[in-house]
Amino acid sequence: MIDWESTHELARIDVKGDYAVAISRIEWAQNDTIKNVRVSGGWESLWFLRKVDGNWKFTSAVNGFSSWRDEEPQQ
């Protein structure tokens, strides 16, 4: 496997007073030189936060509520 890439982002953040939810997205891709395909995938996670003494604190999360994987033939 070569040519590995990944990206990480906060895709959405919603705030209401001292509470917030955020969706993070991680995507990756790499070449599978044995099968001659570009393999890619990713997942999204849901984060719950609360402001305590003026600072945002993580309270809980749901990991991988959405995920995907794909293979694309290389030429």
PQR file with spaces between the fields and no chain letter, atoms N, CA, C, O and H, PARSE charges and radii, in Angstrom:
ATOM       1  N    MET     1       0.840   -1.168    0.000 -0.4000 1.5000
ATOM       2  CA   MET     1       0.000    0.000    0.000 -0.0000 2.0000
ATOM       3  C    MET     1       0.894    1.242    0.000  0.5500 1.7000
ATOM       4  O    MET     1       1.821    1.362    0.801 -0.5500 1.4000
ATOM       5  N    ILE     2       0.593    2.150   -0.908 -0.4000 1.5000
ATOM       6  CA   ILE     2       1.355    3.395   -0.974 -0.0000 2.0000
ATOM       7  C    ILE     2       0.437    4.565   -1.255  0.5500 1.7000
ATOM       8  O    ILE     2      -0.761    4.389   -1.478 -0.5500 1.4000
ATOM       9  H    ILE     2      -0.160    2.053   -1.558  0.4000 1.0000
ATOM      10  N    ASP     3       1.000    5.749   -1.242 -0.4000 1.5000
ATOM      11  CA   ASP     3       0.278    6.993   -1.530 -0.0000 2.0000
ATOM      12  C    ASP     3      -0.903    7.177   -0.585  0.5500 1.7000
ATOM      13  O    ASP     3      -2.024    7.434   -1.024 -0.5500 1.4000
ATOM      14  H    ASP     3       1.973    5.891   -1.061  0.4000 1.0000
ATOM      15  N    TRP     4      -0.645    7.045    0.726 -0.4000 1.5000
ATOM      16  CA   TRP     4      -1.677    7.155    1.741 -0.0000 2.0000
ATOM      17  C    TRP     4      -1.947    8.613    2.069  0.5500 1.7000
ATOM      18  O    TRP     4      -1.015    9.394    2.263 -0.5500 1.4000
ATOM      19  H    TRP     4       0.266    6.836    1.083  0.4000 1.0000
ATOM      20  N    GLU     5      -3.215    8.981    2.131 -0.4000 1.5000
ATOM      21  CA   GLU     5      -3.638   10.341    2.465 -0.0000 2.0000
ATOM      22  C    GLU     5      -4.784   10.281    3.457  0.5500 1.7000
ATOM      23  O    GLU     5      -5.549    9.318    3.476 -0.5500 1.4000
ATOM      24  H    GLU     5      -3.972    8.347    1.973  0.4000 1.0000
ATOM      25  N    SER     6      -4.901   11.315    4.284 -0.4000 1.5000
ATOM      26  CA   SER     6      -6.063   11.402    5.164 -0.0000 2.0000
ATOM      27  C    SER     6      -6.413   12.859    5.408  0.5500 1.7000
ATOM      28  O    SER     6      -5.560   13.741    5.305 -0.5500 1.4000
ATOM      29  H    SER     6      -4.279   12.097    4.268  0.4000 1.0000
ATOM      30  N    THR     7      -7.677   13.104    5.731 -0.4000 1.5000
ATOM      31  CA   THR     7      -8.139   14.433    6.100 -0.0000 2.0000
ATOM      32  C    THR     7      -9.016   14.306    7.338  0.5500 1.7000
ATOM      33  O    THR     7      -9.681   13.291    7.547 -0.5500 1.4000
ATOM      34  H    THR     7      -8.370   12.388    5.815  0.4000 1.0000
ATOM      35  N    HIS     8      -9.003   15.343    8.144 -0.4000 1.5000
ATOM      36  CA   HIS     8      -9.808   15.409    9.367 -0.0000 2.0000
ATOM      37  C    HIS     8     -10.462   16.781    9.407  0.5500 1.7000
ATOM      38  O    HIS     8      -9.802   17.792    9.170 -0.5500 1.4000
ATOM      39  H    HIS     8      -8.462   16.167    7.975  0.4000 1.0000
ATOM      40  N    GLU     9     -11.753   16.821    9.704 -0.4000 1.5000
ATOM      41  CA   GLU     9     -12.421   18.115    9.766 -0.0000 2.0000
ATOM      42  C    GLU     9     -13.611   18.063   10.704  0.5500 1.7000
ATOM      43  O    GLU     9     -14.181   17.000   10.949 -0.5500 1.4000
ATOM      44  H    GLU     9     -12.290   15.999    9.897  0.4000 1.0000
ATOM      45  N    LEU    10     -13.978   19.226   11.228 -0.4000 1.5000
ATOM      46  CA   LEU    10     -15.248   19.378   11.924 -0.0000 2.0000
ATOM      47  C    LEU    10     -16.241   19.823   10.859  0.5500 1.7000
ATOM      48  O    LEU    10     -16.204   20.964   10.397 -0.5500 1.4000
ATOM      49  H    LEU    10     -13.515   20.089   11.029  0.4000 1.0000
ATOM      50  N    ALA    11     -17.116   18.924   10.479 -0.4000 1.5000
ATOM      51  CA   ALA    11     -18.036   19.184    9.371 -0.0000 2.0000
ATOM      52  C    ALA    11     -19.180   20.104    9.770  0.5500 1.7000
ATOM      53  O    ALA    11     -19.735   20.814    8.932 -0.5500 1.4000
ATOM      54  H    ALA    11     -17.146   17.997   10.853  0.4000 1.0000
ATOM      55  N    ARG    12     -19.537   20.088   11.070 -0.4000 1.5000
ATOM      56  CA   ARG    12     -20.641   20.939   11.526 -0.0000 2.0000
ATOM      57  C    ARG    12     -20.548   21.115   13.031  0.5500 1.7000
ATOM      58  O    ARG    12     -20.200   20.186   13.758 -0.5500 1.4000
ATOM      59  H    ARG    12     -19.087   19.511   11.751  0.4000 1.0000
ATOM      60  N    ILE    13     -20.864   22.315   13.485 -0.4000 1.5000
ATOM      61  CA   ILE    13     -20.927   22.601   14.913 -0.0000 2.0000
ATOM      62  C    ILE    13     -22.200   23.412   15.158  0.5500 1.7000
ATOM      63  O    ILE    13     -22.428   24.426   14.498 -0.5500 1.4000
ATOM      64  H    ILE    13     -21.147   23.070   12.894  0.4000 1.0000
ATOM      65  N    ASP    14     -23.019   22.973   16.093 -0.4000 1.5000
ATOM      66  CA   ASP    14     -24.215   23.709   16.488 -0.0000 2.0000
ATOM      67  C    ASP    14     -24.118   24.019   17.978  0.5500 1.7000
ATOM      68  O    ASP    14     -23.866   23.131   18.792 -0.5500 1.4000
ATOM      69  H    ASP    14     -22.834   22.150   16.629  0.4000 1.0000
ATOM      70  N    VAL    15     -24.322   25.288   18.325 -0.4000 1.5000
ATOM      71  CA   VAL    15     -24.207   25.737   19.711 -0.0000 2.0000
ATOM      72  C    VAL    15     -25.538   26.338   20.146  0.5500 1.7000
ATOM      73  O    VAL    15     -26.155   27.112   19.414 -0.5500 1.4000
ATOM      74  H    VAL    15     -24.528   26.010   17.664  0.4000 1.0000
ATOM      75  N    LYS    16     -25.965   25.973   21.341 -0.4000 1.5000
ATOM      76  CA   LYS    16     -27.148   26.574   21.946 -0.0000 2.0000
ATOM      77  C    LYS    16     -26.819   26.826   23.410  0.5500 1.7000
ATOM      78  O    LYS    16     -26.821   25.909   24.231 -0.5500 1.4000
ATOM      79  H    LYS    16     -25.463   25.344   21.935  0.4000 1.0000
ATOM      80  N    GLY    17     -26.539   28.072   23.715 -0.4000 1.5000
ATOM      81  CA   GLY    17     -26.160   28.434   25.079 -0.0000 2.0000
ATOM      82  C    GLY    17     -24.846   27.778   25.479  0.5500 1.7000
ATOM      83  O    GLY    17     -23.821   27.955   24.820 -0.5500 1.4000
ATOM      84  H    GLY    17     -26.537   28.817   23.048  0.4000 1.0000
ATOM      85  N    ASP    18     -24.892   27.017   26.570 -0.4000 1.5000
ATOM      86  CA   ASP    18     -23.697   26.346   27.075 -0.0000 2.0000
ATOM      87  C    ASP    18     -23.559   24.906   26.583  0.5500 1.7000
ATOM      88  O    ASP    18     -22.760   24.139   27.118 -0.5500 1.4000
ATOM      89  H    ASP    18     -25.724   26.873   27.106  0.4000 1.0000
ATOM      90  N    TYR    19     -24.338   24.541   25.564 -0.4000 1.5000
ATOM      91  CA   TYR    19     -24.289   23.171   25.037 -0.0000 2.0000
ATOM      92  C    TYR    19     -24.006   23.203   23.539  0.5500 1.7000
ATOM      93  O    TYR    19     -24.414   24.129   22.838 -0.5500 1.4000
ATOM      94  H    TYR    19     -24.988   25.165   25.129  0.4000 1.0000
ATOM      95  N    ALA    20     -23.304   22.182   23.060 -0.4000 1.5000
ATOM      96  CA   ALA    20     -22.984   22.119   21.635 -0.0000 2.0000
ATOM      97  C    ALA    20     -22.902   20.671   21.180  0.5500 1.7000
ATOM      98  O    ALA    20     -22.614   19.769   21.966 -0.5500 1.4000
ATOM      99  H    ALA    20     -22.973   21.429   23.629  0.4000 1.0000
ATOM     100  N    VAL    21     -23.159   20.471   19.906 -0.4000 1.5000
ATOM     101  CA   VAL    21     -22.915   19.185   19.245 -0.0000 2.0000
ATOM     102  C    VAL    21     -22.040   19.478   18.032  0.5500 1.7000
ATOM     103  O    VAL    21     -22.159   20.528   17.399 -0.5500 1.4000
ATOM     104  H    VAL    21     -23.393   21.204   19.267  0.4000 1.0000
ATOM     105  N    ALA    22     -21.171   18.541   17.724 -0.4000 1.5000
ATOM     106  CA   ALA    22     -20.280   18.697   16.573 -0.0000 2.0000
ATOM     107  C    ALA    22     -20.190   17.369   15.837  0.5500 1.7000
ATOM     108  O    ALA    22     -20.249   16.302   16.447 -0.5500 1.4000
ATOM     109  H    ALA    22     -21.074   17.688   18.237  0.4000 1.0000
ATOM     110  N    ILE    23     -20.046   17.448   14.530 -0.4000 1.5000
ATOM     111  CA   ILE    23     -19.823   16.258   13.708 -0.0000 2.0000
ATOM     112  C    ILE    23     -18.425   16.355   13.128  0.5500 1.7000
ATOM     113  O    ILE    23     -18.085   17.319   12.442 -0.5500 1.4000
ATOM     114  H    ILE    23     -19.997   18.316   14.035  0.4000 1.0000
ATOM     115  N    SER    24     -17.617   15.338   13.416 -0.4000 1.5000
ATOM     116  CA   SER    24     -16.270   15.280   12.840 -0.0000 2.0000
ATOM     117  C    SER    24     -16.264   14.257   11.718  0.5500 1.7000
ATOM     118  O    SER    24     -16.991   13.264   11.762 -0.5500 1.4000
ATOM     119  H    SER    24     -17.893   14.555   13.973  0.4000 1.0000
ATOM     120  N    ARG    25     -15.437   14.508   10.715 -0.4000 1.5000
ATOM     121  CA   ARG    25     -15.324   13.595    9.572 -0.0000 2.0000
ATOM     122  C    ARG    25     -13.853   13.280    9.332  0.5500 1.7000
ATOM     123  O    ARG    25     -13.015   14.178    9.249 -0.5500 1.4000
ATOM     124  H    ARG    25     -14.846   15.314   10.679  0.4000 1.0000
ATOM     125  N    ILE    26     -13.559   11.999    9.223 -0.4000 1.5000
ATOM     126  CA   ILE    26     -12.215   11.542    8.881 -0.0000 2.0000
ATOM     127  C    ILE    26     -12.331   10.733    7.594  0.5500 1.7000
ATOM     128  O    ILE    26     -13.136    9.806    7.503 -0.5500 1.4000
ATOM     129  H    ILE    26     -14.239   11.270    9.290  0.4000 1.0000
ATOM     130  N    GLU    27     -11.517   11.094    6.597 -0.4000 1.5000
ATOM     131  CA   GLU    27     -11.490   10.373    5.327 -0.0000 2.0000
ATOM     132  C    GLU    27     -10.053    9.960    5.032  0.5500 1.7000
ATOM     133  O    GLU    27      -9.111   10.658    5.408 -0.5500 1.4000
ATOM     134  H    GLU    27     -10.863   11.847    6.671  0.4000 1.0000
ATOM     135  N    TRP    28      -9.889    8.837    4.364 -0.4000 1.5000
ATOM     136  CA   TRP    28      -8.561    8.343    4.017 -0.0000 2.0000
ATOM     137  C    TRP    28      -8.606    7.687    2.643  0.5500 1.7000
ATOM     138  O    TRP    28      -9.673    7.304    2.164 -0.5500 1.4000
ATOM     139  H    TRP    28     -10.654    8.270    4.058  0.4000 1.0000
ATOM     140  N    ALA    29      -7.450    7.562    2.018 -0.4000 1.5000
ATOM     141  CA   ALA    29      -7.336    6.888    0.722 -0.0000 2.0000
ATOM     142  C    ALA    29      -5.906    6.381    0.572  0.5500 1.7000
ATOM     143  O    ALA    29      -4.964    6.985    1.085 -0.5500 1.4000
ATOM     144  H    ALA    29      -6.583    7.873    2.407  0.4000 1.0000
ATOM     145  N    GLN    30      -5.760    5.276   -0.130 -0.4000 1.5000
ATOM     146  CA   GLN    30      -4.432    4.707   -0.402 -0.0000 2.0000
ATOM     147  C    GLN    30      -4.514    3.808   -1.626  0.5500 1.7000
ATOM     148  O    GLN    30      -5.582    3.305   -1.975 -0.5500 1.4000
ATOM     149  H    GLN    30      -6.525    4.785   -0.546  0.4000 1.0000
ATOM     150  N    ASN    31      -3.385    3.615   -2.264 -0.4000 1.5000
ATOM     151  CA   ASN    31      -3.304    2.712   -3.403 -0.0000 2.0000
ATOM     152  C    ASN    31      -2.995    1.302   -2.918  0.5500 1.7000
ATOM     153  O    ASN    31      -2.075    1.099   -2.126 -0.5500 1.4000
ATOM     154  H    ASN    31      -2.517    4.023   -1.980  0.4000 1.0000
ATOM     155  N    ASP    32      -3.762    0.333   -3.394 -0.4000 1.5000
ATOM     156  CA   ASP    32      -3.464   -1.080   -3.155 -0.0000 2.0000
ATOM     157  C    ASP    32      -2.752   -1.572   -4.410  0.5500 1.7000
ATOM     158  O    ASP    32      -3.395   -1.852   -5.421 -0.5500 1.4000
ATOM     159  H    ASP    32      -4.509    0.498   -4.038  0.4000 1.0000
ATOM     160  N    THR    33      -1.436   -1.677   -4.349 -0.4000 1.5000
ATOM     161  CA   THR    33      -0.644   -2.029   -5.527 -0.0000 2.0000
ATOM     162  C    THR    33      -0.789   -3.495   -5.910  0.5500 1.7000
ATOM     163  O    THR    33      -0.486   -3.860   -7.046 -0.5500 1.4000
ATOM     164  H    THR    33      -0.913   -1.449   -3.527  0.4000 1.0000
ATOM     165  N    ILE    34      -1.237   -4.331   -5.008 -0.4000 1.5000
ATOM     166  CA   ILE    34      -1.446   -5.746   -5.333 -0.0000 2.0000
ATOM     167  C    ILE    34      -2.709   -5.923   -6.169  0.5500 1.7000
ATOM     168  O    ILE    34      -2.703   -6.652   -7.160 -0.5500 1.4000
ATOM     169  H    ILE    34      -1.484   -4.035   -4.086  0.4000 1.0000
ATOM     170  N    LYS    35      -3.802   -5.249   -5.766 -0.4000 1.5000
ATOM     171  CA   LYS    35      -5.070   -5.346   -6.493 -0.0000 2.0000
ATOM     172  C    LYS    35      -5.217   -4.264   -7.561  0.5500 1.7000
ATOM     173  O    LYS    35      -6.174   -4.286   -8.335 -0.5500 1.4000
ATOM     174  H    LYS    35      -3.806   -4.656   -4.960  0.4000 1.0000
ATOM     175  N    ASN    36      -4.267   -3.307   -7.610 -0.4000 1.5000
ATOM     176  CA   ASN    36      -4.283   -2.190   -8.552 -0.0000 2.0000
ATOM     177  C    ASN    36      -5.579   -1.375   -8.456  0.5500 1.7000
ATOM     178  O    ASN    36      -6.237   -1.097   -9.458 -0.5500 1.4000
ATOM     179  H    ASN    36      -3.490   -3.288   -6.981  0.4000 1.0000
ATOM     180  N    VAL    37      -5.926   -1.000   -7.206 -0.4000 1.5000
ATOM     181  CA   VAL    37      -7.110   -0.177   -6.959 -0.0000 2.0000
ATOM     182  C    VAL    37      -6.756    0.940   -5.984  0.5500 1.7000
ATOM     183  O    VAL    37      -5.813    0.823   -5.202 -0.5500 1.4000
ATOM     184  H    VAL    37      -5.392   -1.226   -6.391  0.4000 1.0000
ATOM     185  N    ARG    38      -7.517    2.010   -6.042 -0.4000 1.5000
ATOM     186  CA   ARG    38      -7.432    3.088   -5.060 -0.0000 2.0000
ATOM     187  C    ARG    38      -8.529    2.809   -4.039  0.5500 1.7000
ATOM     188  O    ARG    38      -9.710    2.798   -4.386 -0.5500 1.4000
ATOM     189  H    ARG    38      -8.284    2.105   -6.677  0.4000 1.0000
ATOM     190  N    VAL    39      -8.151    2.586   -2.795 -0.4000 1.5000
ATOM     191  CA   VAL    39      -9.093    2.275   -1.724 -0.0000 2.0000
ATOM     192  C    VAL    39      -9.301    3.536   -0.890  0.5500 1.7000
ATOM     193  O    VAL    39      -8.337    4.193   -0.497 -0.5500 1.4000
ATOM     194  H    VAL    39      -7.192    2.595   -2.513  0.4000 1.0000
ATOM     195  N    SER    40     -10.554    3.869   -0.623 -0.4000 1.5000
ATOM     196  CA   SER    40     -10.844    5.051    0.187 -0.0000 2.0000
ATOM     197  C    SER    40     -11.981    4.731    1.151  0.5500 1.7000
ATOM     198  O    SER    40     -12.759    3.802    0.936 -0.5500 1.4000
ATOM     199  H    SER    40     -11.337    3.336   -0.942  0.4000 1.0000
ATOM     200  N    GLY    41     -12.054    5.502    2.188 -0.4000 1.5000
ATOM     201  CA   GLY    41     -13.106    5.299    3.174 -0.0000 2.0000
ATOM     202  C    GLY    41     -13.120    6.435    4.169  0.5500 1.7000
ATOM     203  O    GLY    41     -12.349    7.389    4.066 -0.5500 1.4000
ATOM     204  H    GLY    41     -11.422    6.257    2.363  0.4000 1.0000
ATOM     205  N    GLY    42     -14.003    6.315    5.126 -0.4000 1.5000
ATOM     206  CA   GLY    42     -14.078    7.330    6.159 -0.0000 2.0000
ATOM     207  C    GLY    42     -15.227    7.065    7.099  0.5500 1.7000
ATOM     208  O    GLY    42     -15.976    6.100    6.946 -0.5500 1.4000
ATOM     209  H    GLY    42     -14.629    5.540    5.209  0.4000 1.0000
ATOM     210  N    TRP    43     -15.351    7.954    8.088 -0.4000 1.5000
ATOM     211  CA   TRP    43     -16.434    7.848    9.044 -0.0000 2.0000
ATOM     212  C    TRP    43     -16.704    9.209    9.663  0.5500 1.7000
ATOM     213  O    TRP    43     -15.866   10.110    9.626 -0.5500 1.4000
ATOM     214  H    TRP    43     -14.743    8.738    8.212  0.4000 1.0000
ATOM     215  N    GLU    44     -17.894    9.333   10.230 -0.4000 1.5000
ATOM     216  CA   GLU    44     -18.276   10.539   10.950 -0.0000 2.0000
ATOM     217  C    GLU    44     -18.593   10.159   12.390  0.5500 1.7000
ATOM     218  O    GLU    44     -19.091    9.068   12.664 -0.5500 1.4000
ATOM     219  H    GLU    44     -18.575    8.601   10.259  0.4000 1.0000
ATOM     220  N    SER    45     -18.299   11.069   13.294 -0.4000 1.5000
ATOM     221  CA   SER    45     -18.591   10.874   14.712 -0.0000 2.0000
ATOM     222  C    SER    45     -19.347   12.086   15.235  0.5500 1.7000
ATOM     223  O    SER    45     -19.164   13.202   14.749 -0.5500 1.4000
ATOM     224  H    SER    45     -17.895   11.955   13.071  0.4000 1.0000
ATOM     225  N    LEU    46     -20.196   11.858   16.226 -0.4000 1.5000
ATOM     226  CA   LEU    46     -21.010   12.899   16.836 -0.0000 2.0000
ATOM     227  C    LEU    46     -20.467   13.180   18.233  0.5500 1.7000
ATOM     228  O    LEU    46     -20.324   12.265   19.044 -0.5500 1.4000
ATOM     229  H    LEU    46     -20.345   10.951   16.621  0.4000 1.0000
ATOM     230  N    TRP    47     -20.164   14.450   18.512 -0.4000 1.5000
ATOM     231  CA   TRP    47     -19.566   14.867   19.782 -0.0000 2.0000
ATOM     232  C    TRP    47     -20.537   15.766   20.541  0.5500 1.7000
ATOM     233  O    TRP    47     -21.203   16.615   19.949 -0.5500 1.4000
ATOM     234  H    TRP    47     -20.280   15.193   17.853  0.4000 1.0000
ATOM     235  N    PHE    48     -20.609   15.573   21.855 -0.4000 1.5000
ATOM     236  CA   PHE    48     -21.431   16.416   22.723 -0.0000 2.0000
ATOM     237  C    PHE    48     -20.495   17.197   23.651  0.5500 1.7000
ATOM     238  O    PHE    48     -19.583   16.629   24.251 -0.5500 1.4000
ATOM     239  H    PHE    48     -20.067   14.883   22.336  0.4000 1.0000
ATOM     240  N    LEU    49     -20.737   18.508   23.758 -0.4000 1.5000
ATOM     241  CA   LEU    49     -19.874   19.372   24.566 -0.0000 2.0000
ATOM     242  C    LEU    49     -20.715   20.273   25.465  0.5500 1.7000
ATOM     243  O    LEU    49     -21.891   20.524   25.202 -0.5500 1.4000
ATOM     244  H    LEU    49     -21.478   18.970   23.271  0.4000 1.0000
ATOM     245  N    ARG    50     -20.081   20.751   26.529 -0.4000 1.5000
ATOM     246  CA   ARG    50     -20.744   21.661   27.459 -0.0000 2.0000
ATOM     247  C    ARG    50     -19.729   22.697   27.928  0.5500 1.7000
ATOM     248  O    ARG    50     -18.570   22.371   28.183 -0.5500 1.4000
ATOM     249  H    ARG    50     -19.125   20.548   26.743  0.4000 1.0000
ATOM     250  N    LYS    51     -20.168   23.934   28.038 -0.4000 1.5000
ATOM     251  CA   LYS    51     -19.282   25.000   28.507 -0.0000 2.0000
ATOM     252  C    LYS    51     -19.318   25.026   30.036  0.5500 1.7000
ATOM     253  O    LYS    51     -20.378   25.140   30.651 -0.5500 1.4000
ATOM     254  H    LYS    51     -21.110   24.199   27.831  0.4000 1.0000
ATOM     255  N    VAL    52     -18.121   24.916   30.633 -0.4000 1.5000
ATOM     256  CA   VAL    52     -17.976   24.936   32.081 -0.0000 2.0000
ATOM     257  C    VAL    52     -16.954   26.019   32.421  0.5500 1.7000
ATOM     258  O    VAL    52     -15.816   25.969   31.954 -0.5500 1.4000
ATOM     259  H    VAL    52     -17.259   24.824   30.133  0.4000 1.0000
ATOM     260  N    ASP    53     -17.353   26.988   33.224 -0.4000 1.5000
ATOM     261  CA   ASP    53     -16.466   28.096   33.606 -0.0000 2.0000
ATOM     262  C    ASP    53     -15.819   28.765   32.396  0.5500 1.7000
ATOM     263  O    ASP    53     -14.647   29.141   32.429 -0.5500 1.4000
ATOM     264  H    ASP    53     -18.277   27.029   33.603  0.4000 1.0000
ATOM     265  N    GLY    54     -16.606   28.906   31.326 -0.4000 1.5000
ATOM     266  CA   GLY    54     -16.119   29.603   30.135 -0.0000 2.0000
ATOM     267  C    GLY    54     -15.316   28.742   29.167  0.5500 1.7000
ATOM     268  O    GLY    54     -14.897   29.237   28.121 -0.5500 1.4000
ATOM     269  H    GLY    54     -17.558   28.601   31.299  0.4000 1.0000
ATOM     270  N    ASN    55     -15.089   27.468   29.484 -0.4000 1.5000
ATOM     271  CA   ASN    55     -14.314   26.571   28.614 -0.0000 2.0000
ATOM     272  C    ASN    55     -15.174   25.414   28.136  0.5500 1.7000
ATOM     273  O    ASN    55     -15.960   24.855   28.902 -0.5500 1.4000
ATOM     274  H    ASN    55     -15.429   27.066   30.333  0.4000 1.0000
ATOM     275  N    TRP    56     -15.022   25.053   26.855 -0.4000 1.5000
ATOM     276  CA   TRP    56     -15.764   23.929   26.305 -0.0000 2.0000
ATOM     277  C    TRP    56     -15.145   22.623   26.761  0.5500 1.7000
ATOM     278  O    TRP    56     -13.934   22.425   26.666 -0.5500 1.4000
ATOM     279  H    TRP    56     -14.384   25.507   26.233  0.4000 1.0000
ATOM     280  N    LYS    57     -16.001   21.727   27.264 -0.4000 1.5000
ATOM     281  CA   LYS    57     -15.567   20.416   27.750 -0.0000 2.0000
ATOM     282  C    LYS    57     -16.314   19.332   26.988  0.5500 1.7000
ATOM     283  O    LYS    57     -17.520   19.430   26.764 -0.5500 1.4000
ATOM     284  H    LYS    57     -16.985   21.889   27.341  0.4000 1.0000
ATOM     285  N    PHE    58     -15.584   18.301   26.596 -0.4000 1.5000
ATOM     286  CA   PHE    58     -16.163   17.125   25.945 -0.0000 2.0000
ATOM     287  C    PHE    58     -16.975   16.360   26.989  0.5500 1.7000
ATOM     288  O    PHE    58     -16.493   16.136   28.099 -0.5500 1.4000
ATOM     289  H    PHE    58     -14.604   18.221   26.779  0.4000 1.0000
ATOM     290  N    THR    59     -18.202   15.958   26.650 -0.4000 1.5000
ATOM     291  CA   THR    59     -18.998   15.162   27.590 -0.0000 2.0000
ATOM     292  C    THR    59     -19.204   13.733   27.106  0.5500 1.7000
ATOM     293  O    THR    59     -19.154   12.803   27.911 -0.5500 1.4000
ATOM     294  H    THR    59     -18.595   16.140   25.748  0.4000 1.0000
ATOM     295  N    SER    60     -19.434   13.536   25.813 -0.4000 1.5000
ATOM     296  CA   SER    60     -19.591   12.172   25.279 -0.0000 2.0000
ATOM     297  C    SER    60     -19.548   12.223   23.753  0.5500 1.7000
ATOM     298  O    SER    60     -19.535   13.293   23.144 -0.5500 1.4000
ATOM     299  H    SER    60     -19.474   14.291   25.158  0.4000 1.0000
ATOM     300  N    ALA    61     -19.527   11.029   23.157 -0.4000 1.5000
ATOM     301  CA   ALA    61     -19.468   10.955   21.695 -0.0000 2.0000
ATOM     302  C    ALA    61     -20.069    9.644   21.212  0.5500 1.7000
ATOM     303  O    ALA    61     -20.133    8.659   21.948 -0.5500 1.4000
ATOM     304  H    ALA    61     -19.538   10.160   23.652  0.4000 1.0000
ATOM     305  N    VAL    62     -20.505    9.657   19.971 -0.4000 1.5000
ATOM     306  CA   VAL    62     -20.946    8.457   19.265 -0.0000 2.0000
ATOM     307  C    VAL    62     -20.004    8.309   18.079  0.5500 1.7000
ATOM     308  O    VAL    62     -20.034    9.119   17.153 -0.5500 1.4000
ATOM     309  H    VAL    62     -20.454   10.457   19.374  0.4000 1.0000
ATOM     310  N    ASN    63     -19.171    7.280   18.107 -0.4000 1.5000
ATOM     311  CA   ASN    63     -18.152    7.095   17.074 -0.0000 2.0000
ATOM     312  C    ASN    63     -18.694    6.287   15.904  0.5500 1.7000
ATOM     313  O    ASN    63     -19.385    5.287   16.100 -0.5500 1.4000
ATOM     314  H    ASN    63     -19.147    6.622   18.859  0.4000 1.0000
ATOM     315  N    GLY    64     -18.383    6.713   14.707 -0.4000 1.5000
ATOM     316  CA   GLY    64     -18.689    5.938   13.506 -0.0000 2.0000
ATOM     317  C    GLY    64     -20.161    5.745   13.217  0.5500 1.7000
ATOM     318  O    GLY    64     -20.560    4.671   12.768 -0.5500 1.4000
ATOM     319  H    GLY    64     -17.821    7.525   14.548  0.4000 1.0000
ATOM     320  N    PHE    65     -20.993    6.768   13.466 -0.4000 1.5000
ATOM     321  CA   PHE    65     -22.418    6.598   13.173 -0.0000 2.0000
ATOM     322  C    PHE    65     -22.677    6.551   11.672  0.5500 1.7000
ATOM     323  O    PHE    65     -23.743    6.116   11.237 -0.5500 1.4000
ATOM     324  H    PHE    65     -20.669    7.641   13.831  0.4000 1.0000
ATOM     325  N    SER    66     -21.714    6.995   10.887 -0.4000 1.5000
ATOM     326  CA   SER    66     -21.786    6.902    9.434 -0.0000 2.0000
ATOM     327  C    SER    66     -20.397    6.522    8.937  0.5500 1.7000
ATOM     328  O    SER    66     -19.408    7.130    9.345 -0.5500 1.4000
ATOM     329  H    SER    66     -20.848    7.349   11.240  0.4000 1.0000
ATOM     330  N    SER    67     -20.310    5.518    8.058 -0.4000 1.5000
ATOM     331  CA   SER    67     -19.001    5.137    7.524 -0.0000 2.0000
ATOM     332  C    SER    67     -19.151    4.657    6.088  0.5500 1.7000
ATOM     333  O    SER    67     -20.246    4.298    5.654 -0.5500 1.4000
ATOM     334  H    SER    67     -21.114    5.023    7.727  0.4000 1.0000
ATOM     335  N    TRP    68     -18.039    4.653    5.352 -0.4000 1.5000
ATOM     336  CA   TRP    68     -18.045    4.231    3.949 -0.0000 2.0000
ATOM     337  C    TRP    68     -16.681    3.698    3.567  0.5500 1.7000
ATOM     338  O    TRP    68     -15.675    3.988    4.215 -0.5500 1.4000
ATOM     339  H    TRP    68     -17.149    4.944    5.705  0.4000 1.0000
ATOM     340  N    ARG    69     -16.667    2.913    2.503 -0.4000 1.5000
ATOM     341  CA   ARG    69     -15.434    2.361    1.938 -0.0000 2.0000
ATOM     342  C    ARG    69     -15.678    2.100    0.466  0.5500 1.7000
ATOM     343  O    ARG    69     -16.759    1.649    0.086 -0.5500 1.4000
ATOM     344  H    ARG    69     -17.484    2.678    1.977  0.4000 1.0000
ATOM     345  N    ASP    70     -14.674    2.382   -0.379 -0.4000 1.5000
ATOM     346  CA   ASP    70     -14.838    2.233   -1.813 -0.0000 2.0000
ATOM     347  C    ASP    70     -13.510    1.821   -2.431  0.5500 1.7000
ATOM     348  O    ASP    70     -12.444    2.168   -1.921 -0.5500 1.4000
ATOM     349  H    ASP    70     -13.796    2.749   -0.070  0.4000 1.0000
ATOM     350  N    GLU    71     -13.577    1.089   -3.516 -0.4000 1.5000
ATOM     351  CA   GLU    71     -12.392    0.727   -4.293 -0.0000 2.0000
ATOM     352  C    GLU    71     -12.603    1.162   -5.731  0.5500 1.7000
ATOM     353  O    GLU    71     -13.641    0.875   -6.327 -0.5500 1.4000
ATOM     354  H    GLU    71     -14.443    0.807   -3.931  0.4000 1.0000
ATOM     355  N    GLU    72     -11.621    1.853   -6.285 -0.4000 1.5000
ATOM     356  CA   GLU    72     -11.701    2.345   -7.643 -0.0000 2.0000
ATOM     357  C    GLU    72     -10.520    1.779   -8.453  0.5500 1.7000
ATOM     358  O    GLU    72      -9.369    1.980   -8.066 -0.5500 1.4000
ATOM     359  H    GLU    72     -10.778    2.086   -5.800  0.4000 1.0000
ATOM     360  N    PRO    73     -10.781    1.086   -9.556 -0.5600 1.5000
ATOM     361  CA   PRO    73      -9.690    0.527  -10.369  0.2800 2.0000
ATOM     362  C    PRO    73      -8.730    1.611  -10.854  0.5500 1.7000
ATOM     363  O    PRO    73      -9.159    2.700  -11.237 -0.5500 1.4000
ATOM     364  N    GLN    74      -7.449    1.316  -10.837 -0.4000 1.5000
ATOM     365  CA   GLN    74      -6.420    2.236  -11.324 -0.0000 2.0000
ATOM     366  C    GLN    74      -6.007    1.821  -12.722  0.5500 1.7000
ATOM     367  O    GLN    74      -6.049    0.641  -13.069 -0.5500 1.4000
ATOM     368  H    GLN    74      -7.100    0.432  -10.526  0.4000 1.0000
ATOM     369  N    GLN    75      -5.613    2.783  -13.510 -0.4000 1.5000
ATOM     370  CA   GLN    75      -5.216    2.485  -14.891 -0.0000 2.0000
ATOM     371  C    GLN    75      -3.721    2.543  -15.027  0.5500 1.7000
ATOM     372  O    GLN    75      -3.191    2.321  -16.115 -0.5500 1.4000
ATOM     373  H    GLN    75      -5.579    3.742  -13.228  0.4000 1.0000
